[in-house]
Amino acid sequence: LAKTIKKVELMSFEDLGAEAIRALEVVDFPAIVINDTKGRDLYVENVNKYRK
């Protein structure tokens, strides 16, 4: 997964070290998005779908 990170930019709280806020640019990161900006939730939708 670390190989998918192409760029790291420190955004804030540099003094916190590893807990500082950073922006990451990633390419081909294998992830499944379960919540979207419209409030939909993949877990809830599928529980309801297969409960029937």
C-alpha distance matrix in Angstrom:
0.0 3.8 5.4 5.6 7.6 11.0 13.5 14.2 17.8 19.7 21.6 23.7 24.8 23.9 26.1 23.8 21.3 18.0 19.3 20.1 19.2 16.8 15.9 12.5 12.5 9.5 10.0 9.3 6.9 7.9 10.1 13.8 16.1 19.1 21.1 22.4 24.7 27.7 27.3 26.4 24.6 23.2 24.0 27.5 28.2 27.4 29.3 32.2 31.9 32.0 34.4 37.2
3.8 0.0 3.8 5.4 5.7 8.9 10.9 11.5 15.2 17.0 19.4 21.5 22.4 21.1 23.4 21.4 18.6 15.6 17.4 17.9 17.3 14.7 14.3 10.9 11.3 9.1 10.4 11.0 9.2 11.2 13.2 16.9 18.7 21.7 23.3 24.4 26.2 29.5 29.2 28.8 27.1 26.1 26.9 30.3 31.2 30.6 32.4 35.3 35.2 35.4 37.7 40.6
5.4 3.8 0.0 3.8 5.5 7.5 10.6 12.3 16.1 18.6 21.1 23.7 24.9 23.4 26.0 24.3 21.4 18.7 20.6 20.7 19.9 16.8 15.7 12.0 11.2 8.7 8.8 9.5 9.0 11.4 14.1 17.9 19.9 23.2 25.0 25.6 27.4 30.7 30.8 30.1 28.7 27.5 28.7 32.1 32.6 32.0 34.1 36.9 36.4 36.7 39.3 41.9
5.6 5.4 3.8 0.0 3.8 6.2 9.3 11.3 14.9 17.7 19.6 22.5 24.2 23.2 26.0 24.3 21.8 19.1 20.4 20.2 18.6 15.4 13.6 9.9 8.4 5.3 5.2 6.2 5.8 8.9 11.5 15.2 16.9 20.4 21.9 22.2 24.0 27.2 27.5 26.9 25.8 24.7 26.2 29.5 29.8 29.4 31.8 34.3 33.8 34.4 37.0 39.5
7.6 5.7 5.5 3.8 0.0 3.8 5.9 7.5 11.2 13.9 16.1 18.9 20.7 19.5 22.5 21.1 18.6 16.2 17.5 16.8 15.4 12.0 10.4 6.7 5.9 4.4 6.6 9.1 8.2 11.6 13.3 16.9 17.9 21.3 22.3 22.4 23.7 27.2 27.5 27.4 26.5 26.0 27.4 30.5 31.1 31.1 33.3 35.7 35.6 36.4 38.8 41.3
11.0 8.9 7.5 6.2 3.8 0.0 3.8 7.1 10.4 13.8 16.0 19.3 21.4 20.0 23.2 22.4 19.9 18.1 19.5 18.2 16.6 12.9 10.8 7.6 5.5 5.5 7.0 10.3 10.6 14.3 16.2 19.7 20.4 24.0 24.6 24.3 25.2 28.7 29.4 29.6 29.0 28.6 30.4 33.3 33.6 33.8 36.2 38.5 38.2 39.2 41.7 44.1
13.5 10.9 10.6 9.3 5.9 3.8 0.0 3.8 6.7 10.2 12.5 15.8 18.2 16.7 20.1 19.6 17.3 16.1 17.3 15.4 13.8 10.0 8.1 5.8 4.9 7.2 9.7 13.3 13.1 16.8 18.0 21.3 21.5 24.8 25.0 24.5 24.8 28.5 29.3 29.9 29.5 29.6 31.3 34.0 34.6 35.1 37.3 39.5 39.5 40.7 43.0 45.4
14.2 11.5 12.3 11.3 7.5 7.1 3.8 0.0 3.8 6.7 9.4 12.4 14.4 13.0 16.4 15.8 13.7 12.6 13.7 11.7 10.2 6.6 5.8 4.7 6.4 9.1 12.4 15.6 14.6 18.1 18.7 21.8 21.6 24.7 24.5 24.3 24.5 28.3 28.7 29.6 29.1 29.5 30.9 33.5 34.5 35.2 37.1 39.3 39.6 40.8 42.8 45.4
17.8 15.2 16.1 14.9 11.2 10.4 6.7 3.8 0.0 3.8 6.1 9.4 12.0 10.8 14.5 14.6 13.1 12.9 13.4 10.5 8.7 5.5 5.1 6.6 8.5 11.9 15.2 18.6 17.6 21.0 21.1 23.9 23.2 26.0 25.3 24.8 24.4 28.2 28.8 30.1 30.0 30.8 32.3 34.6 35.7 36.7 38.5 40.5 41.1 42.5 44.3 46.9
19.7 17.0 18.6 17.7 13.9 13.8 10.2 6.7 3.8 0.0 3.8 6.1 8.3 7.1 10.8 11.1 10.1 10.6 10.7 7.3 6.3 4.5 6.5 8.9 11.7 14.8 18.4 21.6 20.0 23.2 22.9 25.5 24.6 27.0 26.1 25.8 25.3 29.1 29.2 30.9 30.7 31.8 33.0 35.1 36.5 37.7 39.1 41.1 42.1 43.5 45.0 47.7
21.6 19.4 21.1 19.6 16.1 16.0 12.5 9.4 6.1 3.8 0.0 3.8 7.3 7.9 11.5 11.7 11.9 12.4 11.3 7.7 5.4 5.1 6.5 10.0 12.8 16.1 19.7 22.7 21.1 24.1 23.3 25.4 24.0 26.1 24.7 24.2 23.1 26.8 27.1 29.1 29.2 30.7 32.0 33.8 35.2 36.7 38.1 39.8 40.9 42.6 43.9 46.5
23.7 21.5 23.7 22.5 18.9 19.3 15.8 12.4 9.4 6.1 3.8 0.0 3.8 5.7 8.7 9.0 10.2 11.5 9.8 6.1 5.2 7.1 9.6 13.1 16.2 19.2 22.9 25.7 23.8 26.5 25.4 27.3 25.8 27.5 25.9 25.7 24.7 28.2 28.1 30.3 30.2 32.0 32.9 34.5 36.3 37.9 38.9 40.7 42.1 43.7 44.7 47.5
24.8 22.4 24.9 24.2 20.7 21.4 18.2 14.4 12.0 8.3 7.3 3.8 0.0 3.8 5.3 5.6 7.8 9.8 8.0 4.9 6.3 9.1 12.4 15.4 18.9 21.5 25.3 28.0 25.7 28.1 27.0 29.0 27.6 29.1 27.7 27.9 27.1 30.5 30.0 32.2 31.7 33.5 34.0 35.7 37.7 39.2 39.9 41.9 43.5 44.8 45.7 48.6
23.9 21.1 23.4 23.2 19.5 20.0 16.7 13.0 10.8 7.1 7.9 5.7 3.8 0.0 3.8 5.4 5.8 8.6 8.3 5.3 7.6 9.1 12.6 15.1 18.4 21.0 24.7 27.5 25.5 28.1 27.5 29.9 28.9 30.8 29.7 30.0 29.4 33.0 32.5 34.5 33.9 35.4 35.9 37.8 39.8 41.0 41.9 44.0 45.4 46.6 47.7 50.7
26.1 23.4 26.0 26.0 22.5 23.2 20.1 16.4 14.5 10.8 11.5 8.7 5.3 3.8 0.0 3.8 5.5 9.0 8.7 7.1 10.3 12.4 16.0 18.4 21.8 24.3 28.0 30.6 28.3 30.7 30.0 32.3 31.3 32.9 31.9 32.4 31.9 35.4 34.6 36.6 35.8 37.4 37.6 39.4 41.7 42.8 43.4 45.6 47.3 48.3 49.1 52.2
23.8 21.4 24.3 24.3 21.1 22.4 19.6 15.8 14.6 11.1 11.7 9.0 5.6 5.4 3.8 0.0 3.8 6.3 5.3 5.1 8.7 11.3 15.1 17.1 20.8 22.8 26.5 28.8 26.1 28.3 27.3 29.5 28.6 30.0 29.1 30.0 29.8 33.2 32.1 34.0 32.9 34.4 34.4 36.3 38.7 39.6 40.1 42.4 44.1 45.0 45.8 49.0
21.3 18.6 21.4 21.8 18.6 19.9 17.3 13.7 13.1 10.1 11.9 10.2 7.8 5.8 5.5 3.8 0.0 3.8 5.4 5.4 9.1 10.5 14.2 15.6 19.1 20.9 24.5 26.8 24.3 26.5 26.1 28.6 28.2 29.9 29.5 30.4 30.5 34.0 33.1 34.6 33.4 34.5 34.5 36.8 39.0 39.7 40.3 42.9 44.3 45.0 46.0 49.3
18.0 15.6 18.7 19.1 16.2 18.1 16.1 12.6 12.9 10.6 12.4 11.5 9.8 8.6 9.0 6.3 3.8 0.0 3.8 5.6 8.5 9.5 13.0 13.8 17.3 18.5 22.1 24.0 21.3 23.2 22.8 25.3 25.1 26.8 26.7 27.9 28.4 31.9 30.8 32.0 30.5 31.4 31.3 33.8 36.0 36.4 37.1 39.8 41.1 41.6 42.8 46.0
19.3 17.4 20.6 20.4 17.5 19.5 17.3 13.7 13.4 10.7 11.3 9.8 8.0 8.3 8.7 5.3 5.4 3.8 0.0 3.8 6.5 8.9 12.4 13.9 17.6 19.0 22.7 24.5 21.6 23.4 22.4 24.4 23.8 25.1 24.6 25.8 26.0 29.4 28.1 29.6 28.3 29.5 29.4 31.6 33.9 34.7 35.2 37.7 39.2 40.0 40.9 44.1
20.1 17.9 20.7 20.2 16.8 18.2 15.4 11.7 10.5 7.3 7.7 6.1 4.9 5.3 7.1 5.1 5.4 5.6 3.8 0.0 3.8 6.3 10.1 12.3 16.0 18.1 21.9 24.2 21.6 23.9 23.0 25.2 24.2 25.8 25.0 25.6 25.4 28.9 28.2 29.9 29.0 30.4 30.8 32.8 34.8 35.9 36.7 38.9 40.4 41.4 42.5 45.5
19.2 17.3 19.9 18.6 15.4 16.6 13.8 10.2 8.7 6.3 5.4 5.2 6.3 7.6 10.3 8.7 9.1 8.5 6.5 3.8 0.0 3.8 7.0 9.8 13.4 15.8 19.6 21.9 19.5 21.9 20.8 22.7 21.5 23.2 22.1 22.4 22.0 25.6 25.1 26.9 26.3 27.8 28.6 30.4 32.3 33.5 34.6 36.6 38.0 39.3 40.4 43.3
16.8 14.7 16.8 15.4 12.0 12.9 10.0 6.6 5.5 4.5 5.1 7.1 9.1 9.1 12.4 11.3 10.5 9.5 8.9 6.3 3.8 0.0 3.8 6.3 9.9 12.4 16.2 18.9 16.8 19.7 19.0 21.4 20.4 22.7 21.9 21.9 21.7 25.4 25.3 26.9 26.4 27.5 28.6 30.7 32.2 33.3 34.7 36.8 37.7 39.1 40.5 43.3
15.9 14.3 15.7 13.6 10.4 10.8 8.1 5.8 5.1 6.5 6.5 9.6 12.4 12.6 16.0 15.1 14.2 13.0 12.4 10.1 7.0 3.8 0.0 3.8 6.8 9.7 13.4 16.2 14.6 17.7 17.1 19.5 18.5 21.1 20.2 19.8 19.5 23.3 23.7 25.0 24.9 25.9 27.4 29.6 30.6 31.8 33.6 35.4 36.1 37.6 39.4 41.9
12.5 10.9 12.0 9.9 6.7 7.6 5.8 4.7 6.6 8.9 10.0 13.1 15.4 15.1 18.4 17.1 15.6 13.8 13.9 12.3 9.8 6.3 3.8 0.0 3.8 6.2 9.9 12.8 11.3 14.6 14.6 17.4 17.0 20.0 19.8 19.6 19.9 23.7 24.1 24.9 24.4 24.9 26.5 29.0 29.8 30.6 32.6 34.7 35.0 36.3 38.3 40.9
12.5 11.3 11.2 8.4 5.9 5.5 4.9 6.4 8.5 11.7 12.8 16.2 18.9 18.4 21.8 20.8 19.1 17.3 17.6 16.0 13.4 9.9 6.8 3.8 0.0 3.8 7.0 10.4 9.9 13.6 14.2 17.1 16.9 20.4 20.4 19.7 20.1 23.7 24.6 25.1 24.9 25.0 27.0 29.6 30.0 30.7 33.0 35.0 35.0 36.3 38.6 41.0
9.5 9.1 8.7 5.3 4.4 5.5 7.2 9.1 11.9 14.8 16.1 19.2 21.5 21.0 24.3 22.8 20.9 18.5 19.0 18.1 15.8 12.4 9.7 6.2 3.8 0.0 3.8 6.8 6.3 10.0 11.2 14.5 15.0 18.6 19.2 18.9 20.0 23.5 24.2 24.1 23.6 23.1 25.1 28.0 28.2 28.5 30.9 33.1 32.8 33.9 36.4 38.7
10.0 10.4 8.8 5.2 6.6 7.0 9.7 12.4 15.2 18.4 19.7 22.9 25.3 24.7 28.0 26.5 24.5 22.1 22.7 21.9 19.6 16.2 13.4 9.9 7.0 3.8 0.0 3.8 5.5 9.1 11.1 14.3 15.3 19.1 20.2 19.7 21.1 24.3 25.2 24.7 24.2 23.3 25.5 28.5 28.2 28.3 31.0 33.1 32.4 33.5 36.2 38.3
9.3 11.0 9.5 6.2 9.1 10.3 13.3 15.6 18.6 21.6 22.7 25.7 28.0 27.5 30.6 28.8 26.8 24.0 24.5 24.2 21.9 18.9 16.2 12.8 10.4 6.8 3.8 0.0 3.8 6.2 8.9 11.9 13.7 17.4 19.1 18.9 21.0 23.8 24.5 23.4 22.7 21.2 23.3 26.5 26.1 25.7 28.6 30.7 29.7 30.6 33.5 35.6
6.9 9.2 9.0 5.8 8.2 10.6 13.1 14.6 17.6 20.0 21.1 23.8 25.7 25.5 28.3 26.1 24.3 21.3 21.6 21.6 19.5 16.8 14.6 11.3 9.9 6.3 5.5 3.8 0.0 3.8 6.0 9.6 11.4 15.0 16.8 17.2 19.4 22.3 22.6 21.6 20.4 19.1 20.9 24.1 24.1 23.8 26.3 28.7 28.1 28.9 31.5 33.9
7.9 11.2 11.4 8.9 11.6 14.3 16.8 18.1 21.0 23.2 24.1 26.5 28.1 28.1 30.7 28.3 26.5 23.2 23.4 23.9 21.9 19.7 17.7 14.6 13.6 10.0 9.1 6.2 3.8 0.0 3.8 7.1 9.9 13.2 15.7 16.7 19.5 22.0 21.9 20.3 18.7 16.8 18.3 21.8 21.7 20.9 23.4 26.0 25.2 25.7 28.4 30.8
10.1 13.2 14.1 11.5 13.3 16.2 18.0 18.7 21.1 22.9 23.3 25.4 27.0 27.5 30.0 27.3 26.1 22.8 22.4 23.0 20.8 19.0 17.1 14.6 14.2 11.2 11.1 8.9 6.0 3.8 0.0 3.8 6.4 9.5 12.0 13.3 16.3 18.7 18.3 16.8 15.1 13.4 14.9 18.3 18.5 18.0 20.4 22.9 22.4 23.1 25.6 28.1
13.8 16.9 17.9 15.2 16.9 19.7 21.3 21.8 23.9 25.5 25.4 27.3 29.0 29.9 32.3 29.5 28.6 25.3 24.4 25.2 22.7 21.4 19.5 17.4 17.1 14.5 14.3 11.9 9.6 7.1 3.8 0.0 3.8 6.3 9.3 11.0 14.5 16.3 15.6 13.6 11.7 9.8 11.4 14.8 14.7 14.3 16.8 19.2 18.7 19.5 22.1 24.5
16.1 18.7 19.9 16.9 17.9 20.4 21.5 21.6 23.2 24.6 24.0 25.8 27.6 28.9 31.3 28.6 28.2 25.1 23.8 24.2 21.5 20.4 18.5 17.0 16.9 15.0 15.3 13.7 11.4 9.9 6.4 3.8 0.0 3.8 5.9 7.3 10.7 12.6 12.0 10.5 9.1 8.2 10.5 13.2 13.2 13.8 16.2 18.1 18.1 19.5 21.8 24.0
19.1 21.7 23.2 20.4 21.3 24.0 24.8 24.7 26.0 27.0 26.1 27.5 29.1 30.8 32.9 30.0 29.9 26.8 25.1 25.8 23.2 22.7 21.1 20.0 20.4 18.6 19.1 17.4 15.0 13.2 9.5 6.3 3.8 0.0 3.8 6.8 10.4 11.5 9.9 7.9 5.6 4.8 6.9 9.4 9.9 10.7 12.8 14.7 15.1 16.6 18.5 20.9
21.1 23.3 25.0 21.9 22.3 24.6 25.0 24.5 25.3 26.1 24.7 25.9 27.7 29.7 31.9 29.1 29.5 26.7 24.6 25.0 22.1 21.9 20.2 19.8 20.4 19.2 20.2 19.1 16.8 15.7 12.0 9.3 5.9 3.8 0.0 3.8 7.0 8.2 6.5 5.6 4.7 6.5 8.7 9.9 10.5 12.5 14.3 15.5 16.4 18.5 19.9 22.1
22.4 24.4 25.6 22.2 22.4 24.3 24.5 24.3 24.8 25.8 24.2 25.7 27.9 30.0 32.4 30.0 30.4 27.9 25.8 25.6 22.4 21.9 19.8 19.6 19.7 18.9 19.7 18.9 17.2 16.7 13.3 11.0 7.3 6.8 3.8 0.0 3.8 5.4 5.6 5.6 7.0 8.9 11.8 12.5 12.3 14.7 16.9 17.4 18.0 20.6 22.2 23.9
24.7 26.2 27.4 24.0 23.7 25.2 24.8 24.5 24.4 25.3 23.1 24.7 27.1 29.4 31.9 29.8 30.5 28.4 26.0 25.4 22.0 21.7 19.5 19.9 20.1 20.0 21.1 21.0 19.4 19.5 16.3 14.5 10.7 10.4 7.0 3.8 0.0 3.8 5.5 7.4 9.8 12.3 15.1 15.1 15.0 17.9 19.9 20.0 20.8 23.6 25.0 26.5
27.7 29.5 30.7 27.2 27.2 28.7 28.5 28.3 28.2 29.1 26.8 28.2 30.5 33.0 35.4 33.2 34.0 31.9 29.4 28.9 25.6 25.4 23.3 23.7 23.7 23.5 24.3 23.8 22.3 22.0 18.7 16.3 12.6 11.5 8.2 5.4 3.8 0.0 3.8 5.6 9.1 11.8 14.6 13.8 13.2 16.5 18.4 17.8 18.7 21.9 23.0 24.1
27.3 29.2 30.8 27.5 27.5 29.4 29.3 28.7 28.8 29.2 27.1 28.1 30.0 32.5 34.6 32.1 33.1 30.8 28.1 28.2 25.1 25.3 23.7 24.1 24.6 24.2 25.2 24.5 22.6 21.9 18.3 15.6 12.0 9.9 6.5 5.6 5.5 3.8 0.0 3.8 6.5 9.9 11.9 10.9 11.2 14.5 15.8 15.5 17.0 19.9 20.6 22.2
26.4 28.8 30.1 26.9 27.4 29.6 29.9 29.6 30.1 30.9 29.1 30.3 32.2 34.5 36.6 34.0 34.6 32.0 29.6 29.9 26.9 26.9 25.0 24.9 25.1 24.1 24.7 23.4 21.6 20.3 16.8 13.6 10.5 7.9 5.6 5.6 7.4 5.6 3.8 0.0 3.8 6.6 9.1 8.2 7.8 11.0 12.8 12.6 13.6 16.5 17.6 19.1
24.6 27.1 28.7 25.8 26.5 29.0 29.5 29.1 30.0 30.7 29.2 30.2 31.7 33.9 35.8 32.9 33.4 30.5 28.3 29.0 26.3 26.4 24.9 24.4 24.9 23.6 24.2 22.7 20.4 18.7 15.1 11.7 9.1 5.6 4.7 7.0 9.8 9.1 6.5 3.8 0.0 3.8 5.5 5.4 6.1 8.7 10.1 10.9 12.2 14.5 15.5 17.6
23.2 26.1 27.5 24.7 26.0 28.6 29.6 29.5 30.8 31.8 30.7 32.0 33.5 35.4 37.4 34.4 34.5 31.4 29.5 30.4 27.8 27.5 25.9 24.9 25.0 23.1 23.3 21.2 19.1 16.8 13.4 9.8 8.2 4.8 6.5 8.9 12.3 11.8 9.9 6.6 3.8 0.0 3.8 5.6 5.1 6.1 8.6 10.0 10.3 12.1 14.0 16.1
24.0 26.9 28.7 26.2 27.4 30.4 31.3 30.9 32.3 33.0 32.0 32.9 34.0 35.9 37.6 34.4 34.5 31.3 29.4 30.8 28.6 28.6 27.4 26.5 27.0 25.1 25.5 23.3 20.9 18.3 14.9 11.4 10.5 6.9 8.7 11.8 15.1 14.6 11.9 9.1 5.5 3.8 0.0 3.8 5.5 5.4 6.2 8.7 9.8 10.8 12.0 14.8
27.5 30.3 32.1 29.5 30.5 33.3 34.0 33.5 34.6 35.1 33.8 34.5 35.7 37.8 39.4 36.3 36.8 33.8 31.6 32.8 30.4 30.7 29.6 29.0 29.6 28.0 28.5 26.5 24.1 21.8 18.3 14.8 13.2 9.4 9.9 12.5 15.1 13.8 10.9 8.2 5.4 5.6 3.8 0.0 3.8 5.5 5.2 6.2 8.5 10.2 10.5 13.0
28.2 31.2 32.6 29.8 31.1 33.6 34.6 34.5 35.7 36.5 35.2 36.3 37.7 39.8 41.7 38.7 39.0 36.0 33.9 34.8 32.3 32.2 30.6 29.8 30.0 28.2 28.2 26.1 24.1 21.7 18.5 14.7 13.2 9.9 10.5 12.3 15.0 13.2 11.2 7.8 6.1 5.1 5.5 3.8 0.0 3.8 5.6 5.3 6.1 8.8 10.0 11.7
27.4 30.6 32.0 29.4 31.1 33.8 35.1 35.2 36.7 37.7 36.7 37.9 39.2 41.0 42.8 39.6 39.7 36.4 34.7 35.9 33.5 33.3 31.8 30.6 30.7 28.5 28.3 25.7 23.8 20.9 18.0 14.3 13.8 10.7 12.5 14.7 17.9 16.5 14.5 11.0 8.7 6.1 5.4 5.5 3.8 0.0 3.8 5.3 4.7 6.0 8.2 10.3
29.3 32.4 34.1 31.8 33.3 36.2 37.3 37.1 38.5 39.1 38.1 38.9 39.9 41.9 43.4 40.1 40.3 37.1 35.2 36.7 34.6 34.7 33.6 32.6 33.0 30.9 31.0 28.6 26.3 23.4 20.4 16.8 16.2 12.8 14.3 16.9 19.9 18.4 15.8 12.8 10.1 8.6 6.2 5.2 5.6 3.8 0.0 3.8 5.5 5.5 5.8 8.9
32.2 35.3 36.9 34.3 35.7 38.5 39.5 39.3 40.5 41.1 39.8 40.7 41.9 44.0 45.6 42.4 42.9 39.8 37.7 38.9 36.6 36.8 35.4 34.7 35.0 33.1 33.1 30.7 28.7 26.0 22.9 19.2 18.1 14.7 15.5 17.4 20.0 17.8 15.5 12.6 10.9 10.0 8.7 6.2 5.3 5.3 3.8 0.0 3.8 5.7 5.2 6.9
31.9 35.2 36.4 33.8 35.6 38.2 39.5 39.6 41.1 42.1 40.9 42.1 43.5 45.4 47.3 44.1 44.3 41.1 39.2 40.4 38.0 37.7 36.1 35.0 35.0 32.8 32.4 29.7 28.1 25.2 22.4 18.7 18.1 15.1 16.4 18.0 20.8 18.7 17.0 13.6 12.2 10.3 9.8 8.5 6.1 4.7 5.5 3.8 0.0 3.8 5.7 6.2
32.0 35.4 36.7 34.4 36.4 39.2 40.7 40.8 42.5 43.5 42.6 43.7 44.8 46.6 48.3 45.0 45.0 41.6 40.0 41.4 39.3 39.1 37.6 36.3 36.3 33.9 33.5 30.6 28.9 25.7 23.1 19.5 19.5 16.6 18.5 20.6 23.6 21.9 19.9 16.5 14.5 12.1 10.8 10.2 8.8 6.0 5.5 5.7 3.8 0.0 3.8 5.4
34.4 37.7 39.3 37.0 38.8 41.7 43.0 42.8 44.3 45.0 43.9 44.7 45.7 47.7 49.1 45.8 46.0 42.8 40.9 42.5 40.4 40.5 39.4 38.3 38.6 36.4 36.2 33.5 31.5 28.4 25.6 22.1 21.8 18.5 19.9 22.2 25.0 23.0 20.6 17.6 15.5 14.0 12.0 10.5 10.0 8.2 5.8 5.2 5.7 3.8 0.0 3.8
37.2 40.6 41.9 39.5 41.3 44.1 45.4 45.4 46.9 47.7 46.5 47.5 48.6 50.7 52.2 49.0 49.3 46.0 44.1 45.5 43.3 43.3 41.9 40.9 41.0 38.7 38.3 35.6 33.9 30.8 28.1 24.5 24.0 20.9 22.1 23.9 26.5 24.1 22.2 19.1 17.6 16.1 14.8 13.0 11.7 10.3 8.9 6.9 6.2 5.4 3.8 0.0
